[in-house]
Amino acid sequence: FARSRLIMLRELNKVIIGQREVLDQIFAAIISRGHCLLVGVPGLAKTMMVSSLARIMDLSFKRIQFTPDLMPTDITGTNVIDDNEGKREFRFVRGPLFAHIILADEINRTPPKTQAAMLQAMQEREVTVGQETYNLPDPFFVIATQNPIEQEGTYPLPEAQLDRFMFNVIVDYPSLAEEEKILAETTTGKSTSLDVVFNARQILNMQRLV
């Protein structure tokens, strides 16, 4: 595990400066098959952190931007009617929830009704639409970002929703030296490519060992 952690940190440090403790906690959540809630003000690279993690793990990744008008079916998917040779039948169209890593961006900007669409997925790792239940990919993680509750346009997360997260990770401002490094790195105009260092099978093996 120590070697795997160092490999992950070395690769992520190409695009993420600082935030070592946050990355350690995310890694701990992944190998213990848990979900993460990242709490911090906008602009601290929370979204980049999660998308970069998906890239180095060669896992499918979907980002769901939670907004006040988001509906539960926008997350889980919905049944649509297909006209097949004159015969009408329902066909399930999968929502963005069907991926290995889900970034629930600003999860507390949507009302509790829509937040509740995540409960079954996070607990049982399956989704029920109508009378059918569909399994989600394995491994499956939800890493949600949350803005501080005192910010305008946010809703408190229900107790049942909070209970699904193993870690509540506080993402704080970088140090002055790290901010200077961020400024230097982001103004060069160079793009950084990340290498794949894990795959789904390796992640599942680590989870089984834990």
C-alpha positions in Angstrom: 0.0 0.0 0.0 2.8 2.4 0.8 4.4 1.8 -2.6 1.0 2.2 -4.4 0.4 5.5 -2.4 3.7 6.9 -3.5 3.1 6.0 -7.1 -0.3 7.7 -7.0 1.1 10.8 -5.4 4.1 11.1 -7.8 1.8 11.0 -10.7 -0.8 13.4 -9.3 1.8 15.9 -8.3 2.4 16.6 -12.0 -0.9 18.5 -11.9 -1.8 18.9 -8.3 0.5 21.0 -6.1 0.3 20.4 -2.4 -2.9 19.0 -0.8 -0.9 15.9 0.2 -3.2 15.1 3.2 -6.3 15.4 1.0 -4.9 13.0 -1.5 -3.9 10.5 1.2 -7.4 10.5 2.6 -8.9 10.0 -0.9 -6.6 7.0 -1.5 -7.6 5.6 1.9 -11.2 5.9 1.0 -10.7 4.1 -2.4 -8.8 1.1 -1.0 -11.4 0.8 1.8 -14.3 0.9 -0.7 -15.7 4.2 0.7 -17.0 7.5 -0.7 -15.5 10.9 -0.1 -17.0 14.3 0.5 -14.6 17.2 -0.2 -15.5 20.4 1.5 -13.9 23.7 0.5 -14.5 27.0 -1.3 -14.5 27.1 -5.1 -11.2 27.3 -6.9 -9.1 24.9 -4.9 -8.7 22.3 -7.7 -11.2 19.8 -6.2 -12.6 18.9 -9.6 -9.1 18.6 -11.2 -8.1 16.3 -8.3 -10.9 13.8 -9.0 -10.6 13.8 -12.8 -6.9 13.4 -12.6 -7.4 10.4 -10.2 -9.7 8.7 -12.8 -7.1 9.2 -15.5 -4.2 7.6 -13.6 -6.5 4.7 -12.6 -7.8 4.0 -16.1 -11.4 4.0 -14.8 -14.5 5.4 -16.5 -15.3 8.9 -15.1 -18.4 11.0 -15.1 -18.9 14.5 -13.7 -22.4 15.5 -12.6 -22.9 19.2 -12.0 -25.5 19.5 -9.3 -27.8 22.5 -9.9 -31.1 23.5 -8.3 -33.1 22.3 -11.4 -31.4 18.9 -11.6 -33.9 16.0 -11.5 -33.3 12.5 -10.1 -33.6 10.9 -13.6 -30.9 13.2 -14.8 -28.6 11.2 -12.6 -29.9 7.6 -12.6 -31.3 7.5 -16.2 -34.8 6.9 -17.4 -37.0 4.6 -19.4 -37.9 5.8 -22.9 -40.4 4.4 -25.4 -38.9 2.8 -28.5 -41.0 2.0 -31.6 -39.7 -1.4 -32.7 -41.4 -2.7 -35.9 -44.7 -1.2 -34.8 -44.3 -2.5 -31.3 -43.8 0.0 -28.5 -41.5 -1.0 -25.7 -39.6 0.6 -22.9 -35.8 0.9 -23.1 -33.6 2.1 -20.2 -31.2 4.9 -21.1 -28.4 4.9 -18.5 -27.6 8.1 -16.7 -24.1 9.4 -15.8 -24.2 7.4 -12.6 -23.0 4.4 -14.5 -19.3 4.9 -14.3 -16.4 3.8 -12.0 -15.7 7.2 -10.5 -18.5 9.8 -10.1 -17.7 13.4 -9.3 -20.8 14.9 -7.7 -19.8 18.5 -8.2 -21.3 21.0 -5.7 -23.7 18.3 -4.4 -25.3 20.7 -2.0 -26.5 23.0 -4.7 -29.4 20.7 -5.5 -32.5 20.1 -3.3 -32.6 17.0 -1.0 -35.1 15.2 -3.4 -32.4 15.0 -6.1 -29.6 14.3 -3.6 -31.7 11.2 -2.5 -31.2 9.7 -6.0 -27.6 8.9 -4.9 -28.6 6.9 -1.7 -29.2 3.5 -3.2 -26.2 3.8 -5.6 -23.8 4.7 -2.8 -25.1 2.0 -0.4 -26.0 -1.0 -2.5 -24.1 0.0 -5.7 -27.2 -0.4 -7.8 -29.9 1.7 -9.3 -33.7 0.9 -9.4 -35.7 2.6 -12.2 -39.3 1.5 -12.5 -39.4 -2.2 -11.7 -35.9 -3.0 -12.8 -32.7 -2.9 -10.8 -29.3 -2.3 -12.6 -25.9 -3.0 -11.1 -23.2 -0.3 -11.2 -19.7 -0.9 -12.3 -17.1 -2.3 -9.8 -15.2 -0.6 -8.4 -17.6 2.3 -7.8 -16.8 5.5 -6.0 -18.6 8.8 -5.4 -16.4 11.7 -4.7 -18.5 14.7 -4.0 -17.5 18.3 -3.6 -19.4 20.6 -1.3 -19.3 24.4 -0.9 -19.4 25.8 2.6 -23.0 25.8 3.8 -22.9 29.5 4.5 -22.5 30.2 0.8 -25.6 31.5 -1.1 -27.6 28.9 -3.0 -26.6 25.8 -1.0 -28.8 23.2 0.7 -27.8 21.2 3.8 -27.1 17.5 3.0 -29.7 15.2 4.7 -28.4 12.9 7.5 -28.9 9.8 5.4 -26.8 11.3 2.6 -24.0 12.3 4.9 -24.0 8.8 6.4 -23.0 7.3 3.0 -19.7 9.1 3.0 -16.7 7.5 4.8 -14.6 10.6 4.8 -15.4 14.3 5.2 -12.2 15.9 3.8 -11.5 19.6 4.4 -9.7 21.1 1.4 -8.0 24.3 2.6 -6.0 27.0 0.9 -2.4 26.1 -0.2 0.5 27.7 1.5 2.2 30.8 0.1 5.0 28.8 -1.4 2.5 26.4 -3.0 0.5 29.3 -4.4 3.7 30.7 -6.0 4.4 27.3 -7.6 0.8 27.1 -8.8 1.1 30.5 -10.4 4.4 29.5 -12.1 3.0 26.2 -13.4 -0.3 27.5 -14.7 1.1 30.4 -16.7 3.6 28.4 -18.8 1.0 27.3 -21.3 2.3 23.7 -21.2 -0.1 20.8 -20.9 0.8 17.9 -18.7 0.0 14.3 -19.6 -0.7 11.7 -16.9 0.3 8.1 -17.1 -2.0 5.2 -16.1 -0.5 3.6 -12.9 -3.5 1.4 -11.8 -6.3 -0.5 -13.3 -9.7 -1.7 -12.0 -8.4 -5.2 -11.2 -5.5 -3.8 -9.1 -8.0 -1.5 -7.2 -10.3 -4.5 -6.5 -7.4 -6.6 -5.3 -6.3 -3.8 -2.8 -9.9 -3.6 -1.6 -10.1 -7.3 -1.0 -6.9 -7.2 1.0 -8.2 -4.4 3.2 
